[in-house]
Amino acid sequence: MSMTETQTLDMAQLLLQAYNVGDMINSSAEVAEYIRWKNAVERDSVIQSAVAAFAKAKLMFEDCERFGHFHPDYHAALEVVNKAQEKLDAFEAVRRFKEAEARLDDLLFSVSETIAHAVSETIKVPSNNPLPTGGSCSTGGCSGGCSSCG
């Protein structure tokens, strides 16, 4: 068996294992909760109206944001966006969906981090968290903005 054939076989096995991990994640409680609350949000017409109002307010704010605080409607547009966000967050289904989404994101990050660190402890693992915490921050490339790097 040549080196290329061995590499192809190894890659095929690796991809098969990746699909198995994907299937395990799709069968997890985190994904089930995420789908449950996502469907609840999508099926609720009152929530969908609030989502549309939020999207409209956000577009208006983004238009003002181009000029920053100097735009005459900046603060009013920001207040409308914040009120629309508060209205969305008042719905239990929206809150539960956001919580389920965060738990699923944590699961996916943990799996990614485990795989990356199995290869090397210095591999950076991207996260949706804008404020890094310990863990992968201290393993190289920290900009000093997290608690473990100071």
N, C-alpha and C positions, 0 to 999 in steps of 0.2 A: 504494500500500500504506500503510495507516494505521500509526501508532506502535504500537498494540496488536497488530496483525498481525506487525509486525517483532519486537516483544518476544516474542511467542509462538513465532515461528520461531527466534529466538535461544535461547530456553529449550529448545526441542525439540532443537536442535543441541547445546546444552550437556549435556542429559540423555543424548543419544546418545553423546557423547564420554565421559561419566562411566561409562556401561555398558561402553564399550570399555576404559576403564582397569580397571574391575572384572573384565572377562574376562581382561585381561593379567595382573592380579594372581592370579586363579584358575588361570592357566596357569603360574605361577611355580614355581621349585624350592622356594621357602619354603613355599608352600601344599602342594605334593606331599609334602614331608617332614613337615609338620604333620599332614596326614591319615594318612600312613603310621604315624606313632608314636601318634596318637590311636586309630587302629583297633587297633594292637598292645596298647595299654593296655586298651581296652574288651573285647578278646577273651580276655585272660588272666584266668582265674578266680581265681588266687592274688592277682594285683594288685587285682582287684575286691574281694576279701575284705579286703585291706589298706586300700583306699579306704573301705569300709564301716566298718572299725574306726576309721580316722582321723575320719570324719564323726561317729561316735558319741562319740569322745573330745572332739572339738571342741564338740559340743553340751553335754557335761557341763562343759567348761571355760567356755563362754559363760554357763552358769547361775551358776557360781562368780564369774565376772568381773563380774557385776552389782554385787557387793559389794567387789570388788577384793581387795587383800591381806588384808583383814579376814575374808574367808570362811575357815572352818577347813580346807576342802579345796582352797583356791586353788593352793597350790604343788604338791600331789599331782596335781591335775587338769592343771596346766600341764606337769608332767613326763610324764604319760601322753600328752598331745598331742604333745610334742616327740619322744617315743619312737616314736609312730605315724608322725610325719612322717619320722623317720630311717629307719624300716622301708620307707616308700614310696620314699624317695630312694635306697634300696639297689638298687632294680630299675633295670636299664639302660634299659628301655623308658620308665619314668617320667622318668628323667633326660633321655633323648633327646627325649621329648615336651616337657618344659619348655624345653629348648634351642631346639627347633623353634618353639615358641610365642613365645619371646622374639625369635627372628629374624623371625618373621612380624609381630609387634608393631612391631619396628623398621622393617620395610618399610612398614607401614601409616602409621606416624608420619612417615616420610620423605616419603611421597606427600602426606599431609595438610599437612605443613610446606611442601612445594614449592608446592602449590596456594595455600595461605594467603599465603605470601610473594610469590607472583606478583601477588596483589591488593594487599598492603601489608606492608612489613617489620614493622609494629607489631602485626599481628594475632597474638593469642595462640593457640597450638596445644596442645590438651590432650594429655597424655601419661600413660601408665600408670606412669611412673617417679615414685615419691614424692619423689625427690631430684633436682630439675632440674639439668641440666648446661649451662652456656654457652648457645649457640644462641639459642633463643627467649626465654630468661630475660632477656637483656640488652636486648631490644627493647621493653621497656616493662612496667611493672607488677610488677617484681621485688620480692619482700618482703625481700631481703637474705639469703636462706637458701641461695644457691648460690655456687659459686666465682667466677663472673664478676661478681657484684654485691657480694660481700663483706658 
